[in-house]
Structure formats: C-alpha cells, structure tokens
C-alpha cells in the first residue's frame, strides 16, 4: 500500500488533509498513526527542497569556457562532462545526486591540477585535464559543491533523526549495586529473540547481532529520554554497555544528583520497572506468521540513549518508521507475487504453444501417411 506523495502544486496543509483522508490509509491506520506517517512523509520530501541547487554565474562561465576549449582543441572531458557543462551553462537546478557526483569528481581529479598545462602559461595549456575540470565548473564549482555537501549533510542528518525509533522493555534482571557510596544501575535496555507486543499492526524481534559495532557509540543513560536528565554516558565511562546471550546489558554509575537519587529509590521499590532505548535501524526483515506481520531488527546503525521510563515510550510516531518499512516489504512481496504469476503464465503459454505445435506436427504426419498409403 503506497503512502501518498505530495504533489508539486500542493501545499503542506493540502497534502496532510489528502493523506489523512486517503481511503487505504484510513483503512490501515488509526488517526494518530496516520498523522505521524503523513507528517514524516512530508518532512522527508521537503527537507532537501530548501537547498538552493542552482549553479552560480561563475560556474556557468567556467563551463562555457570548457565547452569552447573542447571544440577548439578537440580534447578534454567525456560526454558526461559535456552534459554537465551544458547544465551549468544554462544554470538549471541540479539534483542532490548530481551535486554529490560533482563533488566526487572534483575530489578524485584534484591531483590533475599538479600536471602540465593546467595553469595559464604552462606548456600545453589548456591540457585535457584543465578542460575537463572546466566542464564540471572549475575551482568555483569545487568550492560550491563543498558548501552544498555540508548543507546536504545537515539535512540528511535531520532526515536520519526522523528515522529514530524507541522501544520499551520491562526492566530485565534489575540490579542496584553500590560502588563505594555511589549506586550503579544494572539492567537490559533491549532483549533478544523476545516478541514484542502489537506495535500498531506488527510485532517485533531484535536479533542478537543487531548491536554489532554499536558499543563504541556516544550513548547516554537518561531519565524518560529527557536530555535535561543525563545520568551517565559512555564517553566518560560512567555508562558501560555489553551484549550477552540475553540482550543489550548496561551498567550506569549514578551521580550524586537529586534526579539520580530519586530514580534509584523508584527503581528499588518497583515504581519504575521499564527501560527503553532510542535507535535507528539499518537493516530489518519481515515475514507473515499466524496472520501477523513480524519484523526482525537485524542491524542498528545508531544507538542514542538508554532510559529508565515512567511510561512506555511506544507511540504512533515512534513506530511510523517501522510501518513505512513494512509498507515497502508488502509492496515488494506483491510485486514478487505478480512477477511469479506472470512468469507462470508465460511458462504455461509456452507449454500450450509447444503442445499445439506438436499436435500440428502429429496431424501433418498422419496426413502425409494417409496420402502415401
């Protein structure tokens, strides 16, 4: 089931209204889930639109010079470079992918500037390398792509943060240990191979390999995922994480603060008995089992924090990323079934055609034999 896309001539408000009223979305999701998904879709589509991708006049002048040189000297650049120069000359808005490709080109070929004929006055000027460099926008183009790559990186980081998910578990094997006068909270932020509750149309497992490579992340131990209540952190050694056969285990040294003392008391008497972690999924897989969509988190690409929480952190917004992943899986499965069906029909048609051919040959033989005798 595809999520609606924003039309070019559609305002943000109009898109949200249309997305919320979409028949399939209404059928599949509750109001709050639908709003979260529609809003996230809008955020991702507009995040990179704010970046000005129109080449500067200086880049256009450099590209024009490159085209003129190439025609005059018959060397330098490729057809791709010529196409790029034409875009720069006409100052058309470039795609994010094109800007990344330009930056990659400049980075790879910057060493060419050390060769002969690259600068005015050099023997063989303009060399093939200098002409190619101009086709892509020259030095001004390189500087421009550097700036744009930084802008794109910031926006993509924003989008990446929009992919953050949060999951909550009952505190597993909670232990409060005293290290001198300072208490240490020990527990599990995530549990492996344990099916979650219904998260809004799917259930979930976490693979034992999900946190490989994440033990060196800058992770905080928070209260209620609130950054104002940082109680421990991996970078200063007050939060230590490890993975065992059960799950993601943590040890957090509690500071001598009011929040930490209050949390310790609430953990002791069981008033707080849940912990959760905030993360981004790099790889997941889906299957249908007993009529329920089952997701397995195979790899986590970023781990932000582990928190002791008063209320479960599950919300429609926190599961919308997973719901979009489920959408893609369902679309792929439908496409696969359609492809298999078409292939089966093709094989059946070929079989029927072969049968018809054989029958025709058989009939022809009988006719020949009949006429012969």
Secondary structure, 3 states (H helix, E strand, C coil): CCCCCCCCCCCHHHHHHHHHHCHHHHHHCCHHHHHHHHHHHHHHHHHHHHCCCECCHHHHHHHHHHHHHHHHHCCCCCHHHHHHHHHHHCCCECCHHHHHHHHHHHHHHHHHHHCCCCCCCCCCCCCHHHHHHHHCCHHHHHHHHHHHHHHHHHHHHHHHHHCCEEEEEECCCCEEEEECCEEEEEEEEEECCCCCCCCCCEEEEECCCCCCCCCCCCCEEEECCEEEEEEEEHHHCCEEEEECCCEEEEEEECCCCHHHHHHHHHHHCCCCCEEEEEEEEEEEEEEEECCEEEEEEEEEEEEEEEEEECCCCCCHHHHHHHHHHHHHHHHHHHHHHHHHHHHHHHHHHHHHHHHHHHHHHHHHHHHHHHHHC
